[in-house]
Amino acid sequence: MNETQQQRLEQALADTLTDGSLSKDEEQSLRKAIEEIADDRQALAFVRNRAFRLARGRIEQSPRDTLRWLERIDKIVDHTARPPQDASGPPAADAIAFSPGETGLQLIRRELKAARRSLDICVFTITDDRLSGAIADAHRRGVAVRIVTDNDKQFDAGSDIARLARADVPTRCDPDPDHMHHKFALVDGRRLITGSYNWTRGATRNHENVTVLSAPELVDAFAKEFERLWSSFKPWRG
């Protein structure tokens, strides 16, 4: 996708969100523009990324209309896109892994690599380059990534939080003396990664667990908790 197409799509998205609605004419025009990039997965990720960014800027002003708009944009992309034959999205089955060993690490990395629209990560700390690298890769390919972490752990030796934040990954930290001790992540708003596993290299030596679930009621519950923390925590400051 060239720069002109990017600008046209971004402007089209912004125009449809101005009045909080998506008319039939606007939807047809947007669908036609997306059809031109239907085989380009990176371009489709760009559309979703820009839609999420625009929605975040308006969500507090008009949450219901903004979420309805975002859902319609997402459906347009899904219905128009033509994924390549070898594309592999998130696995349908739930999964669990235990350490010691790297099965937990591999399970988390698999889910991070499968993200196509969004990654909401809420973890105590991140020091494993293999995980922070997968997060950075997702950000580069247009996935809307957000990170919530503990304010005390962000400056630990080996912490990758600063590197990710400086790469423009939106990051927020708890302002309280008590620790933000969660370890969970949401993939595309449909898959939940959770368990005792810290996102560190040391976790591969501990007795830990990683669970991946897709039950909507569980995903929704964790999504609400993420949004609650995101709205109450402070942006990262280097």
Buried (B, 14 or more C-beta within 10 A) or exposed (E): BEEEBBEBBBEBBEEBBEEBEBEEEBBEBBEEBBEBBBEBBEBBBBBBBBBBEBBBEBBEEEEEBBEBBBEBBBEBBEEBBEBEEEEEEBBEEEBEBBBEEBBBBEBBBBBBBBBBBBBBBBBBBBBBEBBBBBBBEBBEBBBBBBBBBBBBBBEBEEBBBEBBBEBEBBBBBBEEEEEBEBBBBBBBBBBBBBBBBBBBBEBBEEEBEBBBBBEEEBBEEBBEBBBEBBEEBEEBEE
